């Protein structure tokens, strides 16, 4: 099992390296103005992800508050 995990890890790392190499090469041919827009788009995607995470965290915290307000509950045992 460890060997399989190592293969998957190596594959993922290779894919990440390939992506980085692609973008490094691609950006060599992209005008500066386009680079500026691509950077702004990346920032927007990250901010969107942060908003999603914040909403999920808030939802979990609300659930915890509701659960703590209920107190102990009776459970019918057969």
C-alpha distances in whole Angstrom, upper triangle without the diagonal:
4,5,5,6,9,10,11,12,14,15,17,18,20,21,23,24,26,27,29,30,32,33,35,36,37,39,41,43,43,47,47,48,45,43,44,44,40,40,42,39,36,38,39,35,34,37,37,33,34,37,34,32,36,37,34,34,38,37,34,37,40,38,37,41,42,40,42,45,45,44,44,44,45,42,44,42,43
4,5,5,6,9,10,10,12,14,15,16,18,20,21,22,24,26,27,28,30,32,33,34,36,37,39,41,42,45,45,46,43,41,43,42,39,38,40,38,35,36,38,34,33,36,36,32,33,36,34,32,35,36,33,33,37,37,34,37,40,38,37,41,42,40,42,45,45,45,44,45,46,44,46,44,45
4,5,5,6,9,10,10,12,14,15,16,18,20,21,22,24,26,27,28,30,31,33,34,36,38,40,40,44,44,46,43,40,42,42,38,38,40,38,35,37,38,35,34,37,37,33,35,38,35,33,37,38,35,36,39,39,37,39,42,41,40,44,45,43,45,48,48,48,48,48,49,47,49,47,48
4,5,5,6,9,10,11,12,14,15,17,18,20,21,23,24,26,27,29,30,31,33,35,36,38,39,42,43,44,41,38,40,40,36,36,38,36,33,35,36,32,32,35,34,31,33,35,33,31,35,36,33,34,37,37,35,38,40,38,38,42,43,41,43,46,46,46,46,46,47,45,47,46,47
4,5,5,6,9,10,11,12,14,15,16,18,20,21,23,24,26,27,28,30,31,33,35,37,37,40,40,42,39,36,38,38,34,33,36,34,30,32,33,30,29,32,31,28,30,32,30,28,32,33,30,30,34,34,32,34,37,36,35,39,40,39,40,44,44,44,44,44,45,43,45,44,46
4,5,5,6,9,10,10,12,14,15,16,18,20,21,22,24,26,27,28,30,31,33,35,36,39,39,41,38,35,37,37,33,33,35,34,30,32,34,30,29,32,32,29,31,34,32,30,33,35,32,32,36,36,34,37,40,38,38,42,43,41,43,46,47,47,47,47,49,47,49,48,49
4,5,5,6,9,10,10,12,14,15,16,18,20,21,22,24,25,27,28,30,32,34,34,38,38,40,37,34,37,36,33,32,35,33,30,32,33,30,29,33,32,29,31,34,32,31,34,35,33,34,37,37,36,38,41,40,40,43,44,43,45,48,48,49,48,49,50,48,50,49,50
4,5,5,6,9,10,11,12,14,15,16,18,20,21,23,24,26,27,28,30,32,33,36,36,38,34,32,34,34,30,30,32,30,27,29,30,27,26,29,29,26,28,30,28,27,31,32,29,30,34,34,32,35,37,36,37,40,41,40,42,45,45,46,46,46,48,46,48,47,48
4,5,5,6,9,10,11,12,14,15,17,18,20,21,22,24,26,27,29,31,31,35,35,36,33,31,32,32,28,28,30,29,25,27,29,26,24,28,28,24,26,29,27,26,29,31,29,29,33,33,31,34,37,36,36,39,41,39,41,44,45,45,45,46,48,46,48,48,49
4,6,5,6,9,10,10,12,14,15,16,18,20,21,22,24,26,27,29,30,33,34,35,32,30,32,32,28,28,31,29,26,28,30,27,26,30,30,27,28,32,30,29,32,34,32,32,36,36,35,37,40,39,39,43,44,43,45,48,48,49,49,50,52,50,52,51,53
4,5,5,6,9,10,10,12,14,15,16,18,20,21,22,24,26,28,28,32,32,34,31,29,31,31,27,27,29,27,24,27,29,25,25,28,28,25,28,31,29,28,31,33,31,32,35,35,34,37,40,39,39,43,44,43,45,48,48,49,49,49,51,50,52,51,53
4,5,5,6,9,10,11,12,14,15,17,18,20,21,22,25,26,27,30,30,31,28,26,28,28,24,24,26,24,21,24,25,22,21,25,25,22,24,27,25,24,28,29,27,28,32,32,31,34,36,36,36,39,41,40,42,45,45,46,47,47,49,48,50,50,51
4,5,5,6,9,10,11,12,14,15,16,18,20,21,23,25,26,29,29,30,28,25,27,27,23,23,26,24,21,23,25,22,21,25,25,23,25,28,26,25,29,31,29,30,33,34,33,35,38,37,38,41,42,42,43,46,47,48,48,49,51,50,52,52,54
4,5,5,6,9,10,10,12,14,15,16,18,20,21,23,24,28,28,30,27,25,27,27,24,24,27,25,22,25,27,24,23,27,27,25,27,30,29,28,31,33,32,33,36,37,36,38,41,40,41,44,45,45,47,49,50,51,52,52,54,53,55,55,56
4,5,5,6,9,10,10,12,14,15,16,18,20,22,22,26,26,28,25,23,25,25,21,21,24,22,19,22,24,21,21,24,24,22,25,27,26,26,29,31,29,31,34,34,34,36,39,38,39,42,44,43,45,48,49,50,50,51,53,51,54,54,55
4,5,5,6,9,10,11,12,14,15,16,19,21,21,24,24,26,23,20,23,22,19,18,21,20,17,19,21,18,18,22,22,20,22,25,24,24,27,29,28,29,32,33,32,34,37,37,37,40,42,42,43,46,47,48,49,50,52,51,53,54,55
4,5,5,6,9,10,10,12,14,15,17,19,20,23,23,25,23,20,23,23,19,19,23,21,18,21,23,21,20,24,25,23,25,28,27,27,30,32,31,32,35,36,35,38,40,40,41,44,45,45,47,49,51,52,53,53,56,54,57,57,59
4,5,5,6,9,10,11,12,14,16,17,18,22,23,25,22,19,22,22,19,19,23,21,19,22,24,21,21,25,25,24,26,29,28,28,31,33,32,33,37,37,37,39,42,42,43,45,47,47,48,51,52,53,54,55,57,56,58,58,60
4,5,5,6,9,10,10,12,14,16,16,20,20,22,19,17,19,19,15,16,19,17,15,18,20,17,18,22,22,20,23,26,25,25,28,30,29,31,34,34,34,37,39,39,40,43,44,45,46,49,50,51,52,53,55,54,57,57,59
4,5,5,6,9,10,10,12,15,15,18,18,20,18,15,18,18,15,15,18,17,14,17,20,18,18,21,22,21,23,26,26,26,28,30,30,31,34,35,35,37,40,40,41,43,45,45,47,49,51,52,53,54,57,56,58,59,60
4,6,5,6,8,10,11,13,15,18,18,21,18,16,19,20,16,17,20,20,17,20,23,21,21,25,26,24,27,29,29,29,32,34,34,35,38,39,39,41,43,44,44,47,49,49,50,53,54,55,57,57,60,59,62,62,64
4,6,5,6,8,10,11,12,16,17,19,16,14,18,18,14,16,19,18,16,19,21,20,20,24,24,24,26,29,28,29,32,33,33,35,37,38,39,41,43,44,44,47,49,49,51,53,54,56,57,57,60,59,61,62,63
4,5,5,6,8,10,10,13,14,16,13,11,14,14,11,12,15,15,13,16,18,17,18,21,22,21,24,26,26,27,29,31,31,33,35,36,37,39,41,42,43,45,47,47,49,51,53,54,56,56,59,58,61,61,63
4,6,5,7,9,10,13,14,16,14,11,15,16,13,13,17,17,15,18,20,20,20,23,24,24,26,29,29,29,32,34,34,35,37,39,39,41,43,44,45,47,49,50,51,53,55,56,58,59,61,61,63,64,66
4,6,5,7,9,13,14,17,14,13,16,17,15,16,19,19,18,21,23,22,23,26,27,27,29,31,32,32,35,37,37,38,41,42,42,44,46,47,48,50,52,53,54,56,58,59,61,61,64,63,66,66,68
4,5,6,7,10,12,14,11,10,14,14,12,14,17,16,16,19,21,20,21,24,25,25,27,29,30,31,33,35,35,37,39,40,41,43,45,46,47,49,51,51,53,55,57,58,60,60,63,62,65,66,67
4,5,5,8,9,11,9,7,11,12,10,11,14,15,14,17,19,19,20,23,24,24,26,28,29,30,32,34,35,36,38,39,40,42,44,45,46,48,50,51,52,54,56,58,59,60,63,62,65,66,68
4,6,8,10,13,11,10,13,15,13,14,18,18,18,20,23,22,23,26,27,28,30,32,33,33,36,38,38,39,42,43,44,45,48,49,50,52,54,54,56,58,60,61,63,64,67,66,69,69,71
4,7,9,12,10,10,14,15,13,15,18,18,18,21,23,23,25,27,28,29,31,33,34,35,37,38,39,41,43,44,45,47,49,50,51,53,55,56,57,59,61,63,64,65,68,67,70,71,72
4,6,8,6,7,10,11,10,12,15,15,16,18,20,20,22,24,25,26,28,30,31,32,34,36,37,38,40,41,43,44,46,47,49,50,52,53,55,57,58,60,62,63,66,65,68,69,71
4,5,5,6,9,10,11,13,15,16,17,19,20,21,23,25,26,27,29,31,32,33,35,37,38,39,41,43,44,45,47,49,50,51,53,55,56,57,59,61,63,64,67,67,70,71,73
4,5,5,6,9,10,11,13,14,15,17,19,20,21,23,25,26,27,29,31,32,33,35,37,38,39,41,42,43,45,47,48,49,51,53,54,56,58,60,62,63,66,66,69,70,72
4,5,5,7,9,10,11,13,15,16,17,19,20,21,23,25,26,27,29,31,32,33,35,36,38,39,41,42,44,46,47,48,50,52,53,54,56,58,61,61,65,65,67,69,71
4,5,5,6,9,10,10,12,14,15,17,19,20,21,23,24,26,27,29,30,32,33,35,36,38,39,41,42,44,45,47,48,50,51,53,55,57,59,59,63,62,65,66,68
4,5,5,6,9,10,11,12,14,15,17,18,20,21,23,24,26,27,29,30,32,33,35,36,38,39,41,42,44,45,47,48,49,51,53,55,57,58,61,61,64,65,67
4,6,5,6,9,10,11,12,14,16,17,19,20,21,23,25,26,27,29,31,32,33,35,36,37,39,41,42,43,45,47,48,49,52,54,56,57,60,60,63,64,67
4,5,5,6,9,10,10,12,14,15,16,18,20,21,23,24,25,27,29,30,31,33,35,36,37,39,41,42,43,45,47,48,50,52,54,55,58,58,61,62,65
4,5,5,6,9,10,11,12,14,15,17,18,20,21,23,24,26,27,29,30,32,33,35,36,38,39,41,42,44,45,47,49,51,53,53,57,56,59,60,62
4,5,5,6,9,10,11,12,14,16,17,19,20,21,23,25,26,27,29,31,32,33,35,36,38,39,41,42,43,45,47,49,51,52,55,55,58,59,62
4,5,5,6,9,10,10,12,14,15,16,19,20,21,23,25,26,27,29,30,31,33,35,36,37,39,41,42,43,45,47,50,51,54,54,57,58,61
4,5,5,6,9,10,11,12,14,15,17,19,20,21,23,24,26,27,29,30,32,33,35,36,38,39,41,42,44,46,48,49,52,52,55,56,58
4,5,5,6,9,10,11,12,14,16,17,18,20,21,23,24,26,27,29,30,32,33,35,36,38,39,41,43,45,47,47,51,50,53,54,57
4,5,5,6,9,10,10,12,14,15,16,18,20,21,22,24,26,27,28,30,31,33,35,36,37,39,41,43,45,46,49,49,52,54,56
4,5,5,6,9,10,10,12,14,15,17,18,20,21,23,24,26,27,29,30,31,33,35,36,37,39,42,44,45,48,48,51,52,55
4,5,5,6,9,10,11,12,14,15,17,18,20,21,23,24,26,27,29,30,32,33,35,37,38,40,42,43,46,46,49,50,52
4,5,5,6,9,10,11,12,14,15,16,18,20,21,22,24,26,27,29,30,32,33,35,37,38,41,41,45,44,47,49,51
4,5,5,6,9,10,10,12,14,15,16,18,20,21,22,24,26,27,29,30,31,33,35,37,39,40,44,44,47,48,51
4,5,5,6,9,10,11,13,14,15,17,19,20,21,23,25,26,27,29,31,32,34,36,38,39,42,42,45,46,49
4,5,5,6,9,10,11,12,14,15,17,18,20,21,23,24,26,27,29,31,32,34,36,37,40,40,43,44,46
4,5,5,6,9,10,10,12,14,15,16,18,20,21,22,24,26,27,29,31,32,35,36,39,39,42,44,46
4,5,5,6,9,10,10,12,14,15,16,18,20,21,23,24,26,27,29,31,34,34,38,38,41,43,45
4,5,5,6,9,10,11,12,14,15,17,19,20,21,23,25,26,28,30,32,32,36,36,38,40,42
4,5,5,6,9,10,11,12,14,15,17,18,20,21,23,25,26,28,30,31,34,34,37,39,41
4,5,5,6,9,10,11,12,14,15,16,18,20,21,23,25,27,29,30,34,34,37,39,42
4,5,5,6,9,10,11,12,14,15,17,18,20,21,23,25,28,28,32,32,35,37,40
4,5,5,6,9,10,11,12,14,15,17,19,20,22,24,26,26,29,29,32,34,37
4,5,5,6,9,10,11,12,14,15,17,19,20,22,24,25,29,29,32,34,37
4,5,5,6,9,10,11,12,14,15,17,19,21,23,25,28,29,32,34,37
4,5,5,6,9,10,11,12,14,16,17,19,22,22,26,26,29,31,34
4,5,5,6,9,10,11,12,14,16,17,20,20,24,24,27,29,32
4,5,5,6,9,10,11,12,15,16,19,20,24,25,28,30,33
4,5,5,6,9,10,11,13,15,18,19,22,23,27,29,32
4,5,5,6,9,10,11,13,15,16,19,20,23,26,29
4,5,5,6,9,10,11,14,15,19,20,23,25,29
4,5,5,6,9,11,14,15,19,21,24,27,30
4,6,5,6,9,12,13,17,18,22,24,27
4,6,5,7,9,10,14,15,19,21,25
4,6,6,9,11,15,17,20,23,26
4,5,9,11,15,17,21,23,27
4,7,8,11,14,17,20,23
4,6,10,13,16,19,22
4,7,9,13,15,19
4,6,10,13,16
4,7,9,13
4,6,10
4,7
4
